[in-house]
């Protein structure tokens, strides 16, 4: 772990993507096979493979208790330190440096610690083990040991970059490494196979999510090249999902690669008898009286570990398929869309997207209008004869959708961001006006430049009314006005306004406006009733 920490610091020290990959590759070349397998797993930000059902539960409170026990520092002082540093691994490394024995931590020993922590159920036992670890091993090793637990190394290293570094270190083609990792979901296994020149022997593993293919935005329909070379499908207002079926077992995964099976038991029931092995790409839709319902209905079903029969009756859902990734155990990613579509249609599913050959730019506009008329978001255009580019936002899929518009809002709270933005207030909660009140309607963290964020952080800190969550969240005077764009409005019990914006992003900082000039709740209500 000491050598991994040193390599990680070298990666963090450069902003060049290629240089990051080169530095990881050079580190991997120094390791034996078993350690290389451990290293790529840890550098991907997890103690266990994606296909491994084990999860390590050791939260901030547990780590803080262990740090307090190891250092004998006052808990209030630790809270202040954490607020200033904004990273658990960094904080533990700093505070343990004077008290640790400084013993090295091998990758094998780190793996053993992870496994013991995962098996340990009593919180006090976890605290005792972590306390001993903090008092024993070197500060750099502790830093990345903790970062692996939290799943965020914060060194600007993405999973795809680890795959490319593995390819570079073994002399294997990067696309073969990426494809093998997509099939298996276990980059440690892929590392061993790459060294043995056996990547193509790795078979697809069901019940772990494959990377989704994504669509590039098409802002202007007239920019679409050669319209007859495309198919059009409705872009649905649901949850992008991947459905896996084999031997009566059904699993659902979101675009974020999270298992969401328990939230939709009726989908599981609908596919239990479907022959497999089978993987479908599609959308979970709230569906009633023969038509899809807007997303705000589906929102009430999300993240429920247990779904009552009442909820199922009130908000029934379906899985609507629009692509097939595996059929009878054979992966189809490299097969043309026409071949995949024929296999999908042959399944005889009740809910499958309609696919229309495009004729012209005017035809795209006509299809877009018809899709919006069916309360869908717009269109997805798919190029004829294209393959399924797993994990890529390729040019072979284009999405056509128009935002509802923008609102001028005022910031009411700001909190520290993640990664390189951990020390600035980059995540903002914003509100609209209702008489003399400001009512929250959403939260955003993208759209501002680094310089704007630095300036606003100073403003927010100077206008803070109170803080909570260990000082990470600042309630501020409603003075800073932003223009935000969004893809829809839904009812929300979490916000005092009663509404929430879907996928809000900051368009600009409106320094020309005051809080008295922002949009009103009445405007939001009107947009909700009539988005056109």
Secondary structure as GFF3:
##gff-version 3
##sequence-region A 1 532
A	DSSP	alpha_helix	2	12	.	.	.	ID=ss1
A	DSSP	alpha_helix	17	29	.	.	.	ID=ss2
A	DSSP	alpha_helix	33	43	.	.	.	ID=ss3
A	DSSP	alpha_helix	60	71	.	.	.	ID=ss4
A	DSSP	alpha_helix	75	85	.	.	.	ID=ss5
A	DSSP	alpha_helix	88	96	.	.	.	ID=ss6
A	DSSP	alpha_helix	107	119	.	.	.	ID=ss7
A	DSSP	alpha_helix	123	136	.	.	.	ID=ss8
A	DSSP	alpha_helix	139	150	.	.	.	ID=ss9
A	DSSP	alpha_helix	159	170	.	.	.	ID=ss10
A	DSSP	alpha_helix	174	184	.	.	.	ID=ss11
A	DSSP	alpha_helix	187	195	.	.	.	ID=ss12
A	DSSP	three_ten_helix	199	201	.	.	.	ID=ss13
A	DSSP	beta_strand	214	217	.	.	.	ID=ss14
A	DSSP	three_ten_helix	221	223	.	.	.	ID=ss15
A	DSSP	three_ten_helix	227	229	.	.	.	ID=ss16
A	DSSP	beta_strand	230	235	.	.	.	ID=ss17
A	DSSP	beta_strand	239	246	.	.	.	ID=ss18
A	DSSP	beta_strand	249	254	.	.	.	ID=ss19
A	DSSP	three_ten_helix	261	263	.	.	.	ID=ss20
A	DSSP	alpha_helix	265	271	.	.	.	ID=ss21
A	DSSP	beta_strand	278	288	.	.	.	ID=ss22
A	DSSP	beta_strand	291	292	.	.	.	ID=ss23
A	DSSP	alpha_helix	295	299	.	.	.	ID=ss24
A	DSSP	alpha_helix	309	314	.	.	.	ID=ss25
A	DSSP	beta_strand	317	327	.	.	.	ID=ss26
A	DSSP	beta_strand	330	331	.	.	.	ID=ss27
A	DSSP	alpha_helix	337	346	.	.	.	ID=ss28
A	DSSP	beta_strand	356	357	.	.	.	ID=ss29
A	DSSP	alpha_helix	361	373	.	.	.	ID=ss30
A	DSSP	beta_strand	378	383	.	.	.	ID=ss31
A	DSSP	beta_strand	393	401	.	.	.	ID=ss32
A	DSSP	beta_strand	405	416	.	.	.	ID=ss33
A	DSSP	three_ten_helix	419	421	.	.	.	ID=ss34
A	DSSP	beta_strand	425	434	.	.	.	ID=ss35
A	DSSP	beta_strand	437	444	.	.	.	ID=ss36
A	DSSP	alpha_helix	450	462	.	.	.	ID=ss37
A	DSSP	beta_strand	464	468	.	.	.	ID=ss38
A	DSSP	beta_strand	473	476	.	.	.	ID=ss39
A	DSSP	beta_strand	481	486	.	.	.	ID=ss40
A	DSSP	beta_strand	488	491	.	.	.	ID=ss41
A	DSSP	beta_strand	499	502	.	.	.	ID=ss42
A	DSSP	beta_strand	505	509	.	.	.	ID=ss43
A	DSSP	three_ten_helix	515	517	.	.	.	ID=ss44
A	DSSP	alpha_helix	521	529	.	.	.	ID=ss45
###
